[in-house]
Amino acid sequence: MNTKGFTENTDNIETPNDINVSEKPLNPNKISSGRVDINVLKSKLEAQRGKELRKNILIFSFCILLLGSIGIFLSL
């Protein structure tokens, strides 16, 4: 019976010498100008306000409906 140890199972693993390729960004063509379009910001703000308005109207109508149903229940 022949037993082998870990010392006989050596593999030489070499790392690549081309380090510059791995340090490059994924999208080198993306250039940021630092400017923001005011119309895009206004449209996003208007959409957010519209969502909040719909939510507030829904909550307000639910409260009015709840108060009306409680009033009808208590009057009977």
C-alpha positions as CSV (number, residue, x, y, z in Angstrom):
1,M,0.0,0.0,0.0
2,N,1.4,3.4,-1.0
3,T,0.4,6.6,0.8
4,K,1.2,10.0,-0.6
5,G,1.4,13.2,1.4
6,F,0.5,16.7,0.5
7,T,4.1,17.5,-0.4
8,E,4.0,15.5,-3.6
9,N,0.8,17.3,-4.8
10,T,2.3,20.7,-5.5
11,D,1.0,22.8,-8.4
12,N,2.6,26.0,-9.5
13,I,0.0,28.7,-9.9
14,E,1.2,31.8,-11.6
15,T,-0.5,35.2,-11.4
16,P,-0.8,37.2,-14.6
17,N,1.8,39.9,-15.0
18,D,-0.6,42.2,-16.9
19,I,-1.8,44.3,-14.0
20,N,-2.7,47.4,-16.1
21,V,-5.6,45.6,-17.8
22,S,-7.3,44.8,-14.5
23,E,-7.1,48.3,-13.2
24,K,-8.9,49.9,-16.1
25,P,-12.5,51.0,-15.5
26,L,-15.3,49.0,-17.1
27,N,-16.7,52.0,-19.1
28,P,-13.8,54.4,-20.0
29,N,-16.0,56.5,-22.4
30,K,-18.3,57.8,-19.6
31,I,-17.4,61.4,-19.0
32,S,-19.3,63.4,-16.4
33,S,-19.8,67.0,-17.1
34,G,-21.2,67.8,-13.7
35,R,-24.3,69.6,-15.1
36,V,-27.9,68.7,-14.4
37,D,-30.8,69.5,-16.7
38,I,-33.3,71.6,-14.7
39,N,-36.3,70.2,-16.7
40,V,-35.5,66.7,-15.7
41,L,-35.4,67.7,-12.0
42,K,-38.7,69.6,-12.4
43,S,-40.4,66.6,-13.9
44,K,-39.2,64.3,-11.2
45,L,-40.3,66.7,-8.5
46,E,-43.7,67.1,-10.2
47,A,-44.1,63.3,-10.4
48,Q,-43.2,63.0,-6.7
49,R,-45.7,65.7,-5.7
50,G,-48.4,64.0,-7.8
51,K,-47.9,60.7,-5.9
52,E,-48.0,62.5,-2.6
53,L,-51.2,64.3,-3.5
54,R,-52.9,61.1,-4.5
55,K,-51.9,59.5,-1.3
56,N,-53.1,62.4,0.8
57,I,-56.5,62.5,-1.0
58,L,-56.9,58.7,-0.4
59,I,-56.1,59.0,3.3
60,F,-58.4,62.1,3.6
61,S,-61.3,60.3,1.8
62,F,-60.9,57.2,4.0
63,C,-61.1,59.3,7.1
64,I,-64.2,61.1,5.9
65,L,-65.8,57.8,5.1
66,L,-64.9,56.4,8.5
67,L,-66.3,59.4,10.3
68,G,-69.5,59.2,8.2
69,S,-69.9,55.5,9.0
70,I,-69.3,56.0,12.7
71,G,-71.8,58.9,12.7
72,I,-74.5,56.7,11.0
73,F,-73.8,53.9,13.4
74,L,-74.1,56.1,16.5
75,S,-77.3,57.8,15.2
76,L,-79.1,54.4,15.0
